[in-house]
Amino acid sequence: MRASQSYWYNLTTQSVERADERPSEDTLGPFATAEEAEESPAMLLEYARAWLESDESEKFRELAAESDDGADFV
């Protein structure tokens, strides 16, 4: 019996790919459905924003401020 395939989101082509193994280094996944893969960039941004606003990111924001490279993290 063959296992069901996984879905991956390709960051370069901005498309969903279906494969048993990770298709390339430019992909996020695996996801159980094509819909999950398609929504993954938006979900990652949401998680990243939530983390940046959390207390857990404070020490990293302090390091960024010390480096004073002009990057805006929040």
N, C-alpha and C positions, 0 to 999 in steps of 0.2 A: 504494500500500500504506500502510495506517495504522499509525503507531507505537503500541506498547503504552502504555497509560495508566500514570501514576504514582500512588502512594499517599501520602497525607499524614495526619499525626496532628493532629487539632484539639484544642488545649489547653483551649478553652472547653467544648466538648461532650464531651471525652474519648472521641472516636470516630474511626475511620478514614474518610477521604474519598478518593474516587477522582476524579482530574482530570488533564488534560494540563497545566494551568497551576496555579500556586499559588492555592488557593481563597480564602484570606484571610491576614491578618497573624498570625492566631492558630494557624497551622499549622507543623508541623515536617516536613521532607522536602525533596525527594521520596525515596521508598523504592521498591524494585523489587517488593516484595510487601506484601500486607496484613499479614502476620505481622511483617515488619520494622517497619512503621509502628506496629503495636499494641505492640511491645516497646520502642519508642523512648524513652518517658519513663523507664523503668527503666534503660535503657542510658545515657541522659544523666546520671542520678543516679550511676551507677557510675563514669562517666568523671569527673564533677565531684568525687566523693569521692577518687578516685585522684589527681587533680590537686591537691586541697587538701592531701593527705598528701605530695606530692612537694616537692622542693627548689625547683622552679620557682615555687611559690606563696608562698615565704617573704617576698619583698618586699611582697606584697599583704597578707599576714597582719600584717606589721610596720606597714603603713599603717593597717590596721583597728585595731590596738592603739593607735596614736597618736591616732586620732580618738576613741577611748574612748566609742563610742556604745552599748556594751553588746551588740553583735551577736556571736554565737558562730559563728565560721567553721569551727572544727574540733572 
